[in-house]
Amino acid sequence: MAITSLLDIHLSPDAPADAEERVTSILSQTRARPGFVSADVVRDVTDPRHLVVVEVWESLEADDAYRAWRATPEGASELGELAGGRITLTRCEPTPI
């Protein structure tokens, strides 16, 4: 079953001017991972430094494998630094509601 992961990111006020380009680069790595389906980035209309990444993965296992990879030195990114630690991950599954 497909899983939707919402990555709620508040870029730090002192993040570099090219922070969004850096996020784009990080997402290019995400898009290359096994089980990746799609990703869209939306911006808060009242706070341009608040981004939400909407990722879709083939399965919870694919998303778990991706998150595990990100926790390794090979998969580590600077996203946490860009956000000053202000990142929240919510994973959702389809519902018949």
C-alpha positions in Angstrom: 0.0 0.0 0.0 1.3 3.4 -0.9 2.4 5.8 1.9 2.3 9.5 1.8 5.0 11.2 3.9 4.7 14.9 4.9 7.9 16.6 5.7 7.1 19.9 7.4 10.2 22.1 7.1 10.7 25.6 8.6 13.9 27.0 7.1 16.0 28.7 9.6 16.1 32.6 9.5 19.9 32.3 9.2 19.8 29.6 6.5 21.9 30.6 3.4 20.2 32.5 0.6 20.5 29.4 -1.6 18.7 27.2 0.9 15.9 26.3 -1.5 18.4 25.2 -4.2 20.0 23.0 -1.5 16.6 21.5 -0.7 16.1 20.8 -4.5 19.5 19.0 -4.5 18.5 16.9 -1.5 15.2 16.0 -3.1 17.0 14.9 -6.3 18.6 12.2 -4.1 15.2 11.3 -2.6 13.7 10.9 -6.1 16.4 8.4 -7.0 15.7 6.0 -4.1 14.0 2.6 -4.6 10.3 2.7 -4.0 10.0 6.5 -4.6 6.8 7.5 -6.5 6.5 11.3 -6.4 7.3 14.4 -4.4 5.7 17.9 -4.5 6.8 20.9 -2.4 4.3 23.4 -1.3 5.0 26.8 0.4 3.0 28.4 3.2 1.4 31.6 1.8 2.0 33.5 5.0 5.6 32.3 5.7 7.8 31.7 2.6 10.4 29.9 4.7 7.8 27.2 5.6 7.8 24.3 3.2 5.9 21.0 3.2 7.3 18.2 1.1 4.6 15.7 0.1 6.3 12.4 -0.8 4.6 9.2 -2.0 6.3 5.9 -1.5 5.3 2.5 -2.9 5.1 1.1 0.6 5.9 1.7 4.3 8.9 -0.6 3.9 10.3 1.6 1.0 9.8 4.7 3.1 11.5 3.0 6.1 14.4 2.0 3.9 14.8 5.5 2.7 14.7 7.0 6.2 17.3 4.4 7.3 19.5 5.4 4.4 19.2 9.1 5.4 20.5 8.1 8.9 23.7 6.8 7.4 26.8 8.9 6.6 26.2 8.1 2.9 22.6 9.4 3.0 23.0 12.2 5.4 22.0 15.7 4.2 22.2 19.2 5.5 18.4 19.6 5.7 18.4 19.6 9.5 20.9 22.4 9.5 19.0 24.4 7.0 15.9 24.1 9.2 17.7 24.6 12.5 16.1 21.3 13.6 12.6 22.4 12.8 11.4 19.4 10.8 8.4 17.2 11.4 7.6 14.0 9.6 4.1 12.6 9.4 3.4 9.4 7.5 -0.1 8.8 6.2 -1.9 5.9 4.6 -5.0 6.0 2.3 -8.3 5.8 4.0 -11.8 5.2 2.5 -13.3 8.2 4.3 
